[in-house]
């Protein structure tokens, strides 16, 4: 096939290129560049591009660096900053995948190819003639929760060549074929933010505003924070409080107050009900008109652990009732819905409370 391969300079997309080349496909490599404003610091794009050039040269393939700077800032970053200002927790990676990698890129370049390939840890499966997003072999590296907002048209055009490999195998192949980035560390940045610290990014755009940190049980002031937008429900680190652990359990956006509860065993950091809006099913609602309950597995954060629950539909609102306590249910984040075997990823909804 004629395939557009999205590469980042990392080992996963490099091994993706190797696998596709071994299979005899006709490849064109693409690097999506999102240029940062000068005050945002170095996002290591030049280093990434240099690595991509080495990979292209190694396999004798063309590489095109394409810019989606304005589209990224007008959509993904605007969404992230707006969500944070509202006191909710955004997921820029999900929006980046849907709108940038598989949105604008597909519209302008990817549509000219039979398929688009990436180094995501995910797979696909076909059930009754319908293509579904499915989980990767490596549960720790699985990235279906970052892909749970893509559309069916996008999914039909996507392939994930390393989704059936554990990370150790990807590293082994990279070392065996002497990939220039075989031992390069995995990126920990948020989508295209690269090396930029998330709190630094938020500070530059939203500033700081002192407010109290209150123990929710007693109303006692424990300290101060620099703005509710730096904190998310379920957060434990970065509060600067002694005598912990302390967990963020509530935010008063209007008055800029953070409420915390202490101790590993505090039940205020847990809940069993997740209410969802804007439910998105990638390949269509697998239950049709059923209002529930239906048995599911789900995640409310990026973790290898799936939780068991039941899904209900009440008109515009969907509700997950978990069989176990769920830590850190943060409004604005996405709950990702899977089948009972945690194999098929059906889609996701935005947590409202």
N, C-alpha and C positions, 0 to 999 in steps of 0.2 A: 504493500500500500504506500501511498504518498502521505507522509505523516509530518505534521508540525510538532516538534518537540520543544516544550518550554523548559529551559534550563536556568539555573540560578547561580551556578558556581559551586554548589554543594555536591556531596558525594552521591546523594540519592538520584538526582536528575542525571548525573554523569553515568551512573550504572544503567539508568533507563536508556540512555543513548546507546550504550554498549549492547544491551539486550536486543534492542530494535535493529541495530546494525547486524548483529549475529543472525537475526531472523531474515535478513535480506531486504528490509524495507528501504524505501527512498525517503531520506530524512532531510528536513530543513530545520536548523536550530534557531530558536528565538530567545532573546533575553529582554524582559520587560523592564524598562528603566523608569523609575519614579524619582525624578530629581528633587532633592530637598532644598528648601530655602537656605540661604547662606547662614542664617542664625540657628539652623537646626543641627549643625554639626555634620560630621562625616558619616555617611551611611554605608561606607565601604563599597560603593557601587563600582568604583574603578578596579578594585581588587577582584570583585566578582566577575566583572567583564573580562579581565585578564585571564582568569581561570577558565571562563567559557571559551575564550579564544584558543587556549591550549587544548581543550577537549575537541573543539572543532578541527584544529590542525591535526590532532592525533588520528581522527577518523576521516579526514579529508572531506569535511562537510561544510556547507555554507552556514554562516552565522549572521543573523540580522538583529541589531539592537534597536528596539522600537520604544518610543516614548508614549506613556499614558499619564504624564504628570498632572495635567489639568483635570483629567477625568478622575484620577485618584483623589485629588484634593477636593474637588467639587462634590464627590459622592461619598467615598469611604471616610475621609477625615471629617467632612462636614457632619456625617451621620454620627461618628464617634464623639466629636465635641458636643454636638447637640444632646446626645444621650447622657453624657456625663453631666452637663449643665442641668439636666432635668433630675439628677440624683439617681439615675439608673446606671447599670453596668453594660457597656457595649461589647460587641464581639467583632472588631475590625477584620479579623481573618475571614470570617464567614462572608462578610460583605465584599471583601476583596476578591474572593474566589468567584462569587456570583457576578459581580459587576465589572471587575477588571480582567482577571485571568480568563474567565470563560464568558465574559460579556463583551466589552469593547474589543478585546483581542480577537475573539471569534468573529465579530462583525466585520473587522477590517482586514484580518489576515487569515485566521484559522479556517474560515469557510471555503478557502481555495484548496483545502487538503481533504483527504479521505477521513482522517482522524486527527485529533490533537492528543498528544501524550504528555504526561507529567510524572514527576517523581513522588507523587502522593502515595502514602500507605493506605490503599483502599483497593477494592476489587469490584467487579460487576457480576451480576447473575441474571439469567433470563427465566422468568416464571410465566407460563401460559402466554408466551410470545411477547411479554413486556420486560424491558430491561430495567433492572434495579441496581442502585448503589448498594454495595455489600462490604462487610468489614474485611480488614486485612488479616493475614495469617498471624502477624505479630501484634498481640493485643496492646502492648505498651506503646507501640509506634502508630497504631491505628489512627487515621485522620478523618474518618467519615464524619465525625462531629464538626469538623471545619468545612465540610462539603454539603451539609444538610440543608442549605438554602439554594443550591443550584436547581435549574429547571430541567425538565425532561428532555427538551431539545438540546440543551448543553450536555446532559449525560449521554445521550445517544451518540454524540460526536467525540466522547472521551475514552481514553484507555489509560490504565495504570499498570505498567509492565512489572513493577517490583512489588505489587501488593501481595503476591503469593510467596514472598521471601521474608524471613526474619531479618532484622537489621544486621545481625552478625554475618549472614550470607552476603548481604550487600557490601559490607566492608571487606569481606574475604575476596569477592570478585574484583573490587576496586584495587586491592593490593596485588592480586594475581596478575591483572592486566596492566599494572603499573600506571594507574590513573594518577594524574598530577595532584589530585585533591583527596587521595585515598585516606589520609589521616587528618583531613581538615575537620575541625569541630563543627557540630551541627549548629545552625543558627538558632538563637533563642529570642530573636527580635519579633515584634509584632508585625506580621506581614512585611511590608517594605520599609518599616522604620529602622531595620537593621540594628546598628549598635546604639541607637538613641535610647536612653532611659525613658520609660513610659511616664514616670512622674515629672521628669524634666520637660518632656513634651507637653504635658498637661499644664504645667506651671507657666510655660512660655505663652500659652494661648489663653489660659483662664486666670492666671495670676494666683495670688494667695489672699486668704481672708481668715483671720484667727476666729476660732470658735471653741466652745467647751466640749470636753469629752465627759459624759455623764454615766455613772453606774445606774443602769436602768432600774434595778431593784430598790435602790435607796435614794436616788436623786442626788447623790454625792458627786461633786466635781472632782475628777481624777487628774485632769490635765487639759491641755489645749491641742487643737489640730490646726492645720493651715488652710482648711477648706474642705467641705464635705465631698467635693469632687475627686479628692485623692483617695477616697475610701469606698469599699464595697462590702455588702452584707456577707458575713462569714469570714472576713479578714482577721488574721491574728497577728501577723508581723507588721512592723513599721508604725506602731502606735506610740512608742516611746513611754510606755507605762511600766512601772515596777509592780511586783507582787502578782504577776499573771499566772497562767495565760489569760489574756482578755480577748474577747471576740466582738467584732462589730455586729450588733443585732438589729439596729434600727437607725434611720437617719431622718432628721427634721430639716428638709431642704429650705423651707421658708425662713427658719431661724438659725440655720447653719449649725445644728447640734448633731453630734455623733453620740449614740448610746451604745454602751458595751456591757457585757456580762462576763463574769470571771469563772475560771476553772474549766478543766477539760470536760467535766461532766455536766456543765450547764446545759440544760435542755433548751434554753432560748436560742441556741445556734442551730437548732434542728426544726424540721417540720415534716409533715407527711402529705401535704397537699400542694400541688403546683397548678396555678391557674394560668392558662395560656391564651394569647390572642394571636391573630395573623398566622394561623396554622397553615403550613406549607407542606404539601405532599409532593415529593419529587415525581413519582410515577403514577400519581392518582391515588385517591383514598382507597386503600386495600379492603376496607370494610363497607364500602358503598354508603348506603343511607343509615347504617346502624349507628344508634346513638350511644351504644355501650351498655354495660362495660365490656371492654375487650382486653385480653391479657397482652401485655407488652413488656419489653425491657426498655430502659431509658437512661440517659445521662443528663445532668444539669451543669456539667463542667468537663474540661478535658482531663480524662482519667481512664485507666484501663479497666476500671470497675463498672459493670453494668448493674442497674438496680431493677428490681421486679415491681410491677405495678399494674393498675388497671386504668384504662383511658375512657373517659366519658365525653360526650358532645352535648353541650347545652346551647344550641344555636350558634352565635358568634364566638362563644367561649368554649374552650376545651379544658378538661380537668384531668390531671394525673393524680391518682391516689396510690401512694407508695406503700409497699409491704414493710418497709423499714424506714428508720429515720434518715432524712436527707439533710446534709449539712450545707449551710450557706446558700439558701434559696434567694438569689439576687435578681430583683426586677430588672428587665432589660436584657439579661442573658437569655440564651436559648435552651430549651429542653429538647433533646434529640430523641426521636422515637424509633425503636427497632422492633423486629418481630420477637417472638418468644425465645428463639434460639440465639438472639443477638447476632444474627447473620445479615439480614436485610435491613438497610437503613431506609425508613419510610419518609422521613422528613423532620421538620422541627417547628416549634412555635415559640413566640416571645413570652417569657415569664412576666406576668403582671403583678402577682403577689404570691 
